[in-house]
Amino acid sequence: AAVLEEKSAVGKGSSFRFAHAFFRQTLYEELFAPRRIRTHQQVGRALEEVYAQRLEDHAAELAAHFSQSTEASDLAKAVKYGEIAAKRALSVYAYSEAVRLYEECLKAQEVLDPDDKIRQCDLLIELGRAMTRAGEPRRSVDEVAPKAFALAEAMSDNKRKSQVSIQACWSLPNYGG
């Protein structure tokens, strides 16, 4: 019915994908929320088993599945894999992807443990760095740095306050400040 397409690769066998994203999105939205969450959990765990020797190579995919969960252990994995994927994206100059991944890490962390200010601050610092590299220094200075600095100040953490300040100063010349 041309809903699925088969994709063959030498030595890898066949895989299938939807012929059009509309099919995938429609079917995905039709899933009842608890079933959708359970499916993401199952896929994430299966991917961990299949790619046990190459988890870093599939960190973004793992983070995406575990971030859909409501279980604390899965959300912790979403943050962990998201950070790995973001660092990997930075290493290959995929700065916008790193920004997206750090933003997803922050969302998962806020659900996982909204009181873990250290973790949130560290993620915000990394997000600010990625934003500057991605050509978004103004967002880094105007949005991310104040949040990170406020968290560091609330914890009386001079080291993190310095990191935020240095990051903001590094970003300023990138938009003429």
C-alpha positions in Angstrom: 0.0 0.0 0.0 3.1 2.2 -0.2 2.9 3.1 3.5 6.2 1.4 4.3 9.4 1.4 2.3 12.1 -1.2 2.5 15.7 0.0 2.8 18.4 -2.6 2.2 22.1 -2.2 3.1 24.8 -4.6 2.3 25.7 -6.7 5.3 23.0 -5.1 7.4 19.9 -6.7 6.1 16.6 -4.8 5.5 15.0 -2.1 7.5 11.7 -0.4 7.0 10.5 3.2 7.3 7.3 5.1 6.6 7.0 6.3 3.1 5.9 9.7 4.4 6.3 11.3 7.8 2.6 12.0 7.8 1.9 8.3 8.3 4.4 8.0 11.2 3.1 11.1 12.9 -0.6 10.1 12.5 0.0 6.6 13.9 2.2 8.0 16.7 -0.5 10.5 17.8 -3.1 7.8 17.8 -1.3 5.8 20.5 -2.7 6.2 24.0 -0.2 8.2 26.2 0.6 5.3 28.6 1.2 3.0 25.7 3.4 5.5 23.9 5.5 6.0 27.1 5.8 2.2 27.6 6.8 1.8 23.9 9.5 4.5 24.3 10.8 2.7 27.4 10.9 -0.6 25.7 12.7 0.8 22.6 15.2 2.6 24.8 16.0 -0.5 26.8 16.2 -2.6 23.7 18.6 -0.1 22.1 20.8 -0.2 25.2 21.1 -4.0 24.8 21.6 -4.0 21.1 24.2 -1.2 21.1 25.8 -2.0 24.5 29.3 -1.7 23.0 28.5 1.5 21.1 26.2 3.5 23.4 27.9 6.8 22.6 27.2 6.3 18.9 23.5 6.1 19.7 23.3 8.5 22.6 20.9 11.0 20.9 18.5 8.2 20.0 18.6 6.8 23.5 18.1 10.2 25.0 15.0 10.8 22.8 13.4 7.6 23.9 14.2 7.8 27.6 13.0 11.5 27.7 9.5 10.3 26.9 9.4 8.2 30.1 8.0 9.2 33.5 10.3 6.9 35.5 13.1 8.6 37.4 15.7 6.1 36.2 14.8 6.6 32.6 14.8 10.4 32.9 18.3 10.1 34.5 19.3 8.1 31.4 17.8 10.8 29.1 19.9 13.5 30.8 23.1 11.3 30.7 22.7 10.2 27.1 21.6 13.7 26.1 24.8 15.2 27.5 26.9 12.6 25.7 25.1 13.3 22.4 25.5 17.1 22.9 29.2 16.8 23.5 29.5 14.6 20.5 27.6 17.1 18.4 30.0 19.9 19.6 33.0 17.8 18.6 31.7 17.6 15.0 30.7 21.3 14.9 27.0 20.5 15.0 26.4 23.4 17.3 22.6 23.8 16.7 22.1 20.1 17.4 24.1 20.5 20.6 21.8 23.4 21.7 18.7 21.3 21.0 20.2 18.4 23.0 21.1 20.5 26.0 17.7 22.1 26.0 16.2 18.6 26.0 18.5 17.6 28.9 17.3 20.6 30.9 13.7 19.7 30.4 14.3 16.1 31.5 16.4 17.3 34.5 13.6 19.7 35.6 11.1 16.8 35.7 13.6 14.4 37.2 14.8 16.6 40.0 13.8 20.3 40.0 15.7 20.8 43.2 19.1 19.7 41.8 20.4 23.3 41.2 24.0 22.1 40.6 23.0 19.9 37.7 20.7 22.5 36.2 23.4 25.2 36.5 26.0 22.9 34.8 23.6 22.2 32.0 22.8 25.8 31.6 26.5 26.7 31.4 27.0 24.1 28.7 23.9 25.3 26.9 25.3 28.8 26.9 28.6 27.7 25.4 26.8 25.7 22.7 24.5 28.7 21.9 27.4 31.0 21.4 29.0 28.5 19.0 25.7 28.1 17.2 25.5 31.8 16.5 23.1 32.6 19.3 25.3 34.6 21.6 22.5 37.0 22.5 20.3 34.2 23.8 23.3 32.9 25.7 23.8 36.2 27.4 20.2 37.4 27.8 18.4 34.1 28.6 20.8 31.4 29.8 23.5 33.3 31.7 21.0 35.1 34.1 19.4 31.7 34.9 22.7 30.0 35.5 24.1 32.9 37.5 20.9 33.0 39.7 21.3 29.3 40.5 25.0 29.6 41.3 24.3 32.7 43.5 21.5 30.8 45.3 24.0 28.1 46.1 26.8 30.6 47.0 28.9 28.8 44.4 31.6 31.2 43.4 33.2 28.7 41.0 30.0 28.4 38.9 29.3 32.1 39.1 32.8 32.7 37.6 32.1 30.1 34.9 28.8 31.8 34.0 30.5 35.2 34.0 33.4 34.1 31.8 30.9 32.4 29.4 28.9 35.6 29.1 32.0 37.7 28.6 33.1 35.3 25.9 29.7 35.6 24.2 29.4 39.4 24.3 31.8 40.2 21.4 30.0 37.7 19.2 27.0 40.1 18.9 28.8 43.4 19.2 28.4 43.9 22.9 
